[in-house]
Amino acid sequence: MGSAGRELSISLDGVRDKNLMQLKKLNTALFPVRYNDKYYADAIASGEFTKLAYYCDICVGSIACRLEKKENGGVRVYIMTLGVLAPYRGLGIGTKLLNHILDLCTKQNIGEVYLHVQTNNDDAIKFYQKFGFEITETIHNYYTNITPPDCYVVTKFITETELKK
């Protein structure tokens, strides 16, 4: 099956109270961190900026974002989590999730998207760099209970030209 066939098998769905457990189960399987109620409240509050990804109707990935007000009155998007279950990686699911967020940012004139990535997570760093994200900061001892505890702040600034498309 070519990539067009795979693409047809991937669908995105919003996160609501009735399917929140899907996001919780994915996070438990994907991440070494346990997320609190505020994380889930922020995810639901972000509306279209949080999605579950389905491959052939199986929930296999998600992106959860928080919208943050900047000091100048603008908004930026913080990607709290983006993950795809290991057997389903490399099928374009993470790309579809991230592109969904970047497209929303463009439509809503949001010029900045950022996230934290553990410094040893080379696959994630390379993934985000393919989309124009750059390492903008290193924070030492950001994580507790995982090694290494350091993270990079990885940011994409969406240019005026991209916003006007």
N, C-alpha and C positions, 0 to 999 in steps of 0.2 A: 504494500500500500504506500503510495507516495505521500509527500507532506501535505498535500491538499486533502487527502482522505483523513489523515490524522487531525488536521485542523477542524474538520467537520465534527469530529468526535469530542472536541473540547468545548465545554460551555461554562459560563460564569453565572452565579446566582448571588443575590444579596444575602446578607446575614441579618436574621431577625430572631426574635425570641424563640420561635418554633424550631429553628435549625441551629441555634447557638451551640448546642451540644456537639455538632459536627466540628465546629471550629475548636472547641475545647479538646476533643479527641485528637484532632490533627496536631494541635500544639503540644499535647503530651507526647505524641509519637515523634515529633520533629525537633523539639527544642530542649536544651538542658535546663531551662528556666521554667518555673511555675508562674503563671500570670494571675494577677489579682482581679477583683471585681471591677476596679477602675479601668483596667485594660479592656475588658469586655464591654463596659459602658461606653468608653471612647470609640471602640470598634463599631458598635451599633449606631452611635451618634454621628459617625462620619458618613453614614448613608452609602452612597455609591462608591465611596473610597475604601470600602471593605467588601471583599468578594470571596466566595468559595469557588473552587475550580473542580469541574467534573470531567472525567475522561470516560467515555462510554457509560455515562450515568453513575459512575463511582466517584465519590468525593475523594480527591487525591491531593488537593493543594488549597492554599489560601493566601490572601494578602489582607492585612489589617492596618489601617492608617488612622492617624489622629490629625485633625485640622488644628493648627495653632495660629493665634493672632500674633503678628509681629508688632514691634514698638511703633512703626510708622503707620499702623492701621491695616496693613496688608495681611495676607494669609500665607502660610507655608504648610506643606504636608510633611508629616513625620511618618515614615513607614515603620510601624512597630514590629511587624513580622511579615515575612514572605517565605513560604516554604512549599515544597512539593515532595511527596513520599518517594523514597529512593527508587523503587521499581518504575516510576513514571517520569523520572528526570530525563532530559534530553529529547522530549517530545514537543517542546514549545509551550508547555503549560506555564512555566514561570515567566516566559517572554510575554505570553498573552496577558497574564495578570499585571505585570509591570507596565506594558503598553497601555492597558486600560487606564491605569492611574495617570500616566503621562499625558494621554489624550484628554482626560478630564481636566488636568491642570491647564492644558493649552486652551480648552474651551472656556474655562472659568478664569483665565488670566492669572493663574497662580504661577509665580516665577521661580519657586524654590521647592525642591523635594530633598529630604535628607533621611539618613538612618545611621544606626550604629552597627558596625561589623567587628566581630572578634578579630584581633590582629593576625591570627593564624588561619583564618578562613579564606584561603587563596581562591577557591572556586567562587565564593560569593563576591569577592573583590573583583575578580575578572569578569564575572557576569554583569555587575553594575557598571564597570568601565566600558563594556560594549555599548551601553546606552548613554554614554557621555557623563557618567558620574565621576567625580574626582575625590581623592582623599583630601579633606580640608583641615583635619585636626586629628591628633592622637590624644586619647584620654587614658591615663594610667589608673589602674585599680578601679575601673568602671564596674566590672562584674564582681559579684561576691560568689563564692562557692564554685567557680569554674576557672580552669587554667587554660591559657593565660588570662589574667583578669583585665588585660588592656583591650581597648577598642579603637577603631578608627571611626571618625565621623566622615561619612561618604555623602557628598552633596552633588546635586545636579541643579544648575541654574538654567532655567529655560529662558532663552534670549527673546528679545522683542520680536525678531523675525519669526521665530517658532510660534510665539503667541499670536501673531497676526495671520497665520496660515488659515 
